[in-house]
Amino acid sequence: MIAWIVFFAVWRGKEVDFQKFFIAALVLVALGFLLTFPTFFLLFEPKG
C-alpha cells in the first residue's frame, strides 16, 4: 500500500513506460515461483 502511494506521488502527471515494469514484475514472480522448489533454493544453501 505504501509503495502505491509513493509511486502515485512520484509518477503523477508523468508518462511512464509500464512495459518495463510489467516485464520486471513477471521476471520477479517467475523467480519467486522457481525458488519455492527445493531443487533450486538448495543451490543457494551455505555449504559447511
N, CA, C and O atoms as CSV, one atom per row, in Angstrom:
chain,resi,resn,atom,element,x,y,z
A,1,MET,N,N,0.819,-1.187,0.000
A,1,MET,CA,C,0.000,0.000,0.000
A,1,MET,C,C,0.862,1.249,0.000
A,1,MET,O,O,0.585,2.210,-0.717
A,2,ILE,N,N,1.904,1.223,0.807
A,2,ILE,CA,C,2.790,2.385,0.872
A,2,ILE,C,C,3.473,2.606,-0.477
A,2,ILE,O,O,3.651,3.744,-0.911
A,3,ALA,N,N,3.857,1.503,-1.138
A,3,ALA,CA,C,4.510,1.627,-2.443
A,3,ALA,C,C,3.572,2.291,-3.448
A,3,ALA,O,O,4.019,3.103,-4.258
A,4,TRP,N,N,2.301,1.966,-3.413
A,4,TRP,CA,C,1.351,2.598,-4.324
A,4,TRP,C,C,1.293,4.097,-4.091
A,4,TRP,O,O,1.274,4.877,-5.044
A,5,ILE,N,N,1.266,4.498,-2.846
A,5,ILE,CA,C,1.207,5.928,-2.522
A,5,ILE,C,C,2.470,6.632,-3.008
A,5,ILE,O,O,2.402,7.722,-3.575
A,6,VAL,N,N,3.615,6.004,-2.784
A,6,VAL,CA,C,4.881,6.602,-3.220
A,6,VAL,C,C,4.925,6.691,-4.746
A,6,VAL,O,O,5.266,7.740,-5.293
A,7,PHE,N,N,4.587,5.613,-5.429
A,7,PHE,CA,C,4.599,5.629,-6.890
A,7,PHE,C,C,3.607,6.647,-7.444
A,7,PHE,O,O,3.899,7.318,-8.435
A,8,PHE,N,N,2.465,6.766,-6.830
A,8,PHE,CA,C,1.488,7.753,-7.273
A,8,PHE,C,C,2.057,9.162,-7.141
A,8,PHE,O,O,1.919,9.980,-8.051
A,9,ALA,N,N,2.686,9.438,-6.027
A,9,ALA,CA,C,3.250,10.763,-5.801
A,9,ALA,C,C,4.390,11.064,-6.769
A,9,ALA,O,O,4.520,12.190,-7.250
A,10,VAL,N,N,5.217,10.056,-7.055
A,10,VAL,CA,C,6.371,10.263,-7.936
A,10,VAL,C,C,5.950,10.368,-9.395
A,10,VAL,O,O,6.468,11.205,-10.135
A,11,TRP,N,N,5.010,9.521,-9.812
A,11,TRP,CA,C,4.664,9.438,-11.227
A,11,TRP,C,C,3.435,10.246,-11.626
A,11,TRP,O,O,3.040,10.212,-12.792
A,12,ARG,N,N,2.834,10.954,-10.718
A,12,ARG,CA,C,1.621,11.698,-11.047
A,12,ARG,C,C,1.921,12.721,-12.139
A,12,ARG,O,O,2.825,13.544,-11.999
A,13,GLY,N,N,1.170,12.661,-13.202
A,13,GLY,CA,C,1.318,13.607,-14.299
A,13,GLY,C,C,2.446,13.285,-15.258
A,13,GLY,O,O,2.710,14.067,-16.171
A,14,LYS,N,N,3.120,12.157,-15.079
A,14,LYS,CA,C,4.219,11.774,-15.963
A,14,LYS,C,C,3.808,10.588,-16.812
A,14,LYS,O,O,2.952,9.788,-16.433
A,15,GLU,N,N,4.438,10.497,-17.966
A,15,GLU,CA,C,4.202,9.341,-18.817
A,15,GLU,C,C,5.242,8.280,-18.471
A,15,GLU,O,O,6.444,8.541,-18.526
A,16,VAL,N,N,4.784,7.093,-18.117
A,16,VAL,CA,C,5.662,6.025,-17.654
A,16,VAL,C,C,5.552,4.842,-18.611
A,16,VAL,O,O,4.457,4.474,-19.036
A,17,ASP,N,N,6.697,4.251,-18.945
A,17,ASP,CA,C,6.720,3.066,-19.796
A,17,ASP,C,C,6.460,1.835,-18.924
A,17,ASP,O,O,7.377,1.289,-18.310
A,18,PHE,N,N,5.214,1.418,-18.881
A,18,PHE,CA,C,4.842,0.315,-17.997
A,18,PHE,C,C,5.273,-1.042,-18.532
A,18,PHE,O,O,5.230,-2.028,-17.797
A,19,GLN,N,N,5.686,-1.118,-19.791
A,19,GLN,CA,C,6.140,-2.395,-20.328
A,19,GLN,C,C,7.381,-2.871,-19.573
A,19,GLN,O,O,7.505,-4.063,-19.293
A,20,LYS,N,N,8.292,-1.971,-19.241
A,20,LYS,CA,C,9.489,-2.340,-18.476
A,20,LYS,C,C,9.099,-2.881,-17.105
A,20,LYS,O,O,9.635,-3.896,-16.661
A,21,PHE,N,N,8.180,-2.216,-16.443
A,21,PHE,CA,C,7.765,-2.640,-15.114
A,21,PHE,C,C,6.989,-3.946,-15.161
A,21,PHE,O,O,7.098,-4.770,-14.252
A,22,PHE,N,N,6.213,-4.137,-16.210
A,22,PHE,CA,C,5.465,-5.385,-16.364
A,22,PHE,C,C,6.415,-6.559,-16.557
A,22,PHE,O,O,6.236,-7.613,-15.947
A,23,ILE,N,N,7.426,-6.379,-17.405
A,23,ILE,CA,C,8.406,-7.440,-17.639
A,23,ILE,C,C,9.182,-7.730,-16.357
A,23,ILE,O,O,9.411,-8.891,-16.018
A,24,ALA,N,N,9.586,-6.681,-15.644
A,24,ALA,CA,C,10.307,-6.872,-14.380
A,24,ALA,C,C,9.434,-7.628,-13.377
A,24,ALA,O,O,9.926,-8.505,-12.667
A,25,ALA,N,N,8.151,-7.295,-13.316
A,25,ALA,CA,C,7.238,-7.975,-12.396
A,25,ALA,C,C,7.098,-9.453,-12.776
A,25,ALA,O,O,7.085,-10.316,-11.898
A,26,LEU,N,N,6.994,-9.748,-14.058
A,26,LEU,CA,C,6.891,-11.141,-14.496
A,26,LEU,C,C,8.152,-11.926,-14.149
A,26,LEU,O,O,8.073,-13.074,-13.713
A,27,VAL,N,N,9.310,-11.306,-14.341
A,27,VAL,CA,C,10.567,-11.980,-14.011
A,27,VAL,C,C,10.640,-12.255,-12.514
A,27,VAL,O,O,11.036,-13.347,-12.108
A,28,LEU,N,N,10.265,-11.282,-11.689
A,28,LEU,CA,C,10.318,-11.467,-10.243
A,28,LEU,C,C,9.325,-12.521,-9.762
A,28,LEU,O,O,9.638,-13.302,-8.864
A,29,VAL,N,N,8.140,-12.550,-10.350
A,29,VAL,CA,C,7.152,-13.572,-9.979
A,29,VAL,C,C,7.654,-14.959,-10.390
A,29,VAL,O,O,7.535,-15.914,-9.623
A,30,ALA,N,N,8.212,-15.071,-11.594
A,30,ALA,CA,C,8.742,-16.353,-12.050
A,30,ALA,C,C,9.893,-16.808,-11.162
A,30,ALA,O,O,9.975,-17.985,-10.811
A,31,LEU,N,N,10.775,-15.897,-10.799
A,31,LEU,CA,C,11.895,-16.233,-9.926
A,31,LEU,C,C,11.399,-16.664,-8.544
A,31,LEU,O,O,11.906,-17.631,-7.976
A,32,GLY,N,N,10.426,-15.960,-8.014
A,32,GLY,CA,C,9.857,-16.338,-6.727
A,32,GLY,C,C,9.201,-17.711,-6.770
A,32,GLY,O,O,9.330,-18.498,-5.832
A,33,PHE,N,N,8.500,-17.993,-7.858
A,33,PHE,CA,C,7.870,-19.304,-8.013
A,33,PHE,C,C,8.917,-20.399,-8.128
A,33,PHE,O,O,8.793,-21.459,-7.514
A,34,LEU,N,N,9.956,-20.131,-8.924
A,34,LEU,CA,C,11.019,-21.109,-9.121
A,34,LEU,C,C,11.736,-21.419,-7.812
A,34,LEU,O,O,12.091,-22.572,-7.564
A,35,LEU,N,N,11.953,-20.423,-6.980
A,35,LEU,CA,C,12.683,-20.615,-5.738
A,35,LEU,C,C,11.840,-21.255,-4.630
A,35,LEU,O,O,12.336,-21.450,-3.521
A,36,THR,N,N,10.593,-21.579,-4.909
A,36,THR,CA,C,9.792,-22.300,-3.920
A,36,THR,C,C,10.077,-23.800,-3.952
A,36,THR,O,O,9.665,-24.530,-3.051
A,37,PHE,N,N,10.777,-24.257,-4.984
A,37,PHE,CA,C,11.083,-25.675,-5.119
A,37,PHE,C,C,12.450,-25.971,-4.510
A,37,PHE,O,O,13.411,-25.245,-4.764
A,38,PRO,N,N,12.547,-27.035,-3.706
A,38,PRO,CA,C,13.805,-27.359,-3.025
A,38,PRO,C,C,14.995,-27.531,-3.970
A,38,PRO,O,O,16.122,-27.186,-3.614
A,39,THR,N,N,14.756,-28.053,-5.152
A,39,THR,CA,C,15.849,-28.250,-6.098
A,39,THR,C,C,16.601,-26.948,-6.354
A,39,THR,O,O,17.822,-26.954,-6.511
A,40,PHE,N,N,15.878,-25.841,-6.396
A,40,PHE,CA,C,16.501,-24.577,-6.736
A,40,PHE,C,C,16.970,-23.804,-5.505
A,40,PHE,O,O,18.057,-23.226,-5.524
A,41,PHE,N,N,16.172,-23.782,-4.435
A,41,PHE,CA,C,16.619,-22.984,-3.299
A,41,PHE,C,C,17.748,-23.654,-2.529
A,41,PHE,O,O,18.464,-22.988,-1.782
A,42,LEU,N,N,17.917,-24.954,-2.700
A,42,LEU,CA,C,19.056,-25.637,-2.064
A,42,LEU,C,C,20.377,-25.314,-2.770
A,42,LEU,O,O,21.448,-25.504,-2.195
A,43,LEU,N,N,20.304,-24.832,-3.997
A,43,LEU,CA,C,21.522,-24.413,-4.698
A,43,LEU,C,C,22.194,-23.242,-3.990
A,43,LEU,O,O,23.404,-23.050,-4.109
A,44,PHE,N,N,21.399,-22.454,-3.245
A,44,PHE,CA,C,21.913,-21.265,-2.571
A,44,PHE,C,C,22.193,-21.512,-1.089
A,44,PHE,O,O,22.493,-20.579,-0.344
A,45,GLU,N,N,22.094,-22.769,-0.667
A,45,GLU,CA,C,22.348,-23.105,0.729
A,45,GLU,C,C,23.834,-23.002,1.027
A,45,GLU,O,O,24.657,-23.474,0.242
A,46,PRO,N,N,24.189,-22.387,2.159
A,46,PRO,CA,C,25.613,-22.311,2.506
A,46,PRO,C,C,26.195,-23.698,2.753
A,46,PRO,O,O,25.596,-24.522,3.443
A,47,LYS,N,N,27.330,-23.933,2.197
A,47,LYS,CA,C,27.987,-25.232,2.377
A,47,LYS,C,C,28.804,-25.195,3.665
A,47,LYS,O,O,29.447,-24.193,3.978
A,48,GLY,N,N,28.771,-26.278,4.391
A,48,GLY,CA,C,29.600,-26.288,5.584
A,48,GLY,C,C,29.102,-27.115,6.636
A,48,GLY,O,O,29.719,-27.204,7.697
